[in-house]
Amino acid sequence: MVLAYDYPLLGVFWTMLIFFLWVAWLVVLFRVFADIFRSHQMGGFAKALWSIFVLFVPFLGVFIYLIVHGKDMTQRDIAEASSREAAFQPAFGGGSTSAISGSWSHRWTPTMASSASVPT
């Protein structure tokens, strides 16, 4: 006796929950594969073993990888984010908008609208 299928609304919620967990697991699976091949600490043989393990025993492989290499994964993500931020800052002047505002030849202000002559 499954309670969710006795009531149609609970069946919809159950289906949505299962679908959400499946999509979340796919996201984690792709993140693990990306991290396996992004890691410079592992050699080619270790990468091949982890890939085979994650392919043949997906749930267990992903969870064991996250337990063993979760901290390294976080450190690589932080290093990549800081390097992207450092590359972004000089290109755009550290967030200054003076270059954008200086390129405007004329700015409209509310006082200009009240002093403009309106033909009648």
C-alpha positions as CSV (number, residue, x, y, z in Angstrom):
1,M,0.0,0.0,0.0
2,V,1.6,3.2,-1.2
3,L,0.0,6.3,0.3
4,A,1.1,8.6,-2.6
5,Y,-1.0,6.8,-5.2
6,D,-4.1,6.8,-3.0
7,Y,-4.3,10.5,-3.5
8,P,-3.6,12.0,-6.9
9,L,-2.1,15.3,-5.6
10,L,0.4,13.3,-3.5
11,G,1.3,11.3,-6.6
12,V,2.1,14.6,-8.4
13,F,4.3,15.8,-5.5
14,W,6.0,12.4,-5.4
15,T,6.7,12.5,-9.1
16,M,8.1,16.0,-8.9
17,L,10.4,15.0,-6.0
18,I,11.7,12.0,-7.9
19,F,12.3,14.1,-11.0
20,F,14.1,16.8,-9.0
21,L,16.3,14.3,-7.3
22,W,17.2,12.7,-10.6
23,V,18.1,16.0,-12.2
24,A,20.2,16.9,-9.1
25,W,22.0,13.6,-9.3
26,L,22.8,14.2,-13.0
27,V,24.2,17.6,-12.1
28,V,26.5,16.0,-9.4
29,L,27.5,13.2,-11.8
30,F,28.6,15.7,-14.5
31,R,30.4,17.8,-11.9
32,V,32.3,14.7,-10.7
33,F,33.3,13.8,-14.3
34,A,34.5,17.3,-14.9
35,D,36.5,17.3,-11.7
36,I,38.1,13.9,-12.5
37,F,39.5,15.3,-15.7
38,R,40.3,18.7,-14.3
39,S,42.4,17.4,-11.5
40,H,46.1,17.8,-11.9
41,Q,46.9,15.7,-8.8
42,M,45.7,12.5,-10.3
43,G,47.5,10.7,-13.1
44,G,46.0,9.2,-16.1
45,F,45.6,5.7,-14.6
46,A,43.8,7.1,-11.5
47,K,41.5,9.2,-13.8
48,A,40.7,6.1,-15.8
49,L,39.9,4.0,-12.7
50,W,37.7,6.7,-11.2
51,S,35.8,7.1,-14.5
52,I,35.2,3.4,-14.8
53,F,34.1,3.2,-11.2
54,V,31.7,6.1,-11.6
55,L,30.3,4.6,-14.9
56,F,29.8,1.1,-13.7
57,V,28.6,1.8,-10.1
58,P,27.2,5.4,-10.6
59,F,25.6,6.1,-7.2
60,L,28.2,4.6,-5.1
61,G,31.1,5.9,-7.3
62,V,29.8,9.5,-7.2
63,F,29.3,9.4,-3.4
64,I,32.7,7.8,-2.7
65,Y,34.4,10.3,-5.0
66,L,32.7,13.2,-3.2
67,I,33.8,11.8,0.2
68,V,37.4,11.2,-0.9
69,H,37.9,14.3,-3.2
70,G,35.2,16.7,-2.0
71,K,37.7,19.1,-0.3
72,D,40.0,19.1,-3.3
73,M,37.0,19.8,-5.6
74,T,36.1,22.8,-3.5
75,Q,39.7,24.1,-3.5
76,R,39.9,23.8,-7.4
77,D,36.5,25.6,-7.7
78,I,37.7,28.4,-5.5
79,A,41.0,28.7,-7.4
80,E,39.3,28.8,-10.7
81,A,36.7,31.4,-9.5
82,S,39.5,33.7,-8.2
83,S,41.5,33.4,-11.4
84,R,38.5,34.3,-13.4
85,E,37.8,37.2,-11.1
86,A,41.4,38.4,-11.5
87,A,41.1,38.2,-15.3
88,F,37.8,40.0,-15.2
89,Q,38.9,43.0,-13.1
90,P,41.6,44.6,-15.3
91,A,39.5,44.2,-18.4
92,F,36.6,46.2,-17.0
93,G,38.5,48.7,-14.7
94,G,37.5,47.1,-11.4
95,G,33.8,47.9,-11.8
96,S,34.1,51.6,-12.5
97,T,31.5,53.1,-14.8
98,S,33.4,56.3,-15.6
99,A,34.3,55.0,-19.1
100,I,30.6,54.4,-19.8
101,S,29.3,57.7,-18.4
102,G,32.1,59.7,-20.1
103,S,31.0,58.4,-23.5
104,W,27.6,60.0,-23.3
105,S,27.6,63.3,-25.1
106,H,24.4,64.5,-23.5
107,R,22.3,63.3,-20.5
108,W,18.7,64.0,-20.1
109,T,17.7,65.3,-16.7
110,P,14.2,66.2,-15.3
111,T,15.2,69.9,-15.2
112,M,15.9,69.9,-18.9
113,A,12.4,68.7,-19.6
114,S,10.8,71.5,-17.6
115,S,13.0,74.2,-19.2
116,A,12.4,72.9,-22.8
117,S,10.0,74.9,-24.8
118,V,7.0,72.9,-25.9
119,P,5.2,74.1,-29.0
120,T,1.5,74.8,-28.5
